[in-house]
Amino acid sequence: MRQELIDVSQYSENPEAFIAGAQWMERFLNPLPEDIHLSSDDYSVSFQGNKIFLVNKEFKLAKYLYNNMGRVVPREEILNNVWPDVCVLDRTIDVHIRKIRSKISIAPIRTVKSVGYIWDKYES
């Protein structure tokens, strides 16, 4: 996914319209598939005719974010729910997210800096 930083202040006449237009363009250029399905039976993620298998913790993390779709999930909450009885570092989440993204190239998991992660909802 290509991302560019744009100075919104140069569009000061109507920055809300500019931001809405930029978000629409992002969804147009990088559409999220509507048909993502997670299967607890075999720890797989299916989308657009593809089936990808994840390891246990990757699947649990993906499923937790998917079940909280559209909501920013703080790192602390992820640690408490995906690794409840194990002491792990914050970087563990980052590594698992990176692995999920590498396996599922269209994963709509977005990082919210200094907070956590969000599984974006599909919007048309």
N, C-alpha and C positions, 0 to 999 in steps of 0.2 A: 504494500500500500504506500503510495507516494504522499508525503505530507510536506506542506510548506508553511512557514510562518508569515503571516500577513499583518501589517500594522493597521488595525481597525480604525485608529484615530484619523487616518487620512480620509475616511469615509464618514466624517462626523455628522453629515446632514441626516442620515438615518442608519445608525450602526446596527439597530435591531434587524432591519430589513437585509442589510449586508450579511449579518451572521446567519439569518435564516436561509438566505440564498446559498451561502457557503456550505451549510449543513445539507441542503438539498443536493447540491452538486457532489458532495462527498458520497451521499447515498446513491446517487446516479452513477458515479464512476466506480464505486466499490459496493455494489448491492449485497446485502446479507441474504443468504438463502433462507426461505421460509420453512423448508422441510428438513430441519436438523432434528434428528431423533437420537436420544441416548438410551442404550439398552443395558440394564443391570445384569441381564442374563450372561452376556459374554464380554462386558466392559467395552462395548463398541459405540462409536458415533457414526451415524449414517446420514448422508446428505448428497443430493444430486446424483444418486446411483452409486456413490462411493461408500465403502464401509471401512473405518479405521479402528484399530484396536488400541486401547490405552492400558497402561499398567494400573494397578489398584488405586494408588493415591492420585494419579493424574485423572482417572475417571471420577473419583470422589470429589476432587476439586472442581472439575468441569461440571459435574452434576449439581454441586452446591451453588455454583455461580448461575447455572441454567435455571435452577429452581427459584433463584432470587433475581431473575431477569428484569432488567430495567432499574435496578436499585444498586447503588454503590455499596459494595460489601467491604467493610474495613478489614485490614489485615488481622487485627486481633480476633475478630469474629471468625475469619477463615481458620486461623490457628486453633481456636477453641472447638470448631466443628469438624474440621477435616483431620486434625491431629489432636484429639481431645486429651489423651493421656500420655503424650510424648512431648518432651521439651525439644523444640526445634527452633532454628534461627529464622528471622524474617526472609532471609535470602532463599530459604527452602521454597517458599511460595513462588518467588521470582523464577527459580530454576524450573519448577513444575509448570508454571505458566509458559515459559519459553518452550519447553518440550511439547506442551499441548499445541501451541501456535505452530511449531515446526511440523507436527503431524497433521494438524487440521489447518491448512493454509487459509481457510476462510473463517476461522474462529472469530466470532464477534466479541472477543474479550478485549476490553480497553482498560488501560492503566489510568487511574486517577491519582496523580502524583501526590505523594505523602499521605494518602488516605487508604487506597485499596484498589479493588478491581470491579468492573461492571460487565455483565453480559448484556450487550445492547439488544434492545427489542428491534424487530424488523418493522420498519415503517415504510409504507408506500406513498 
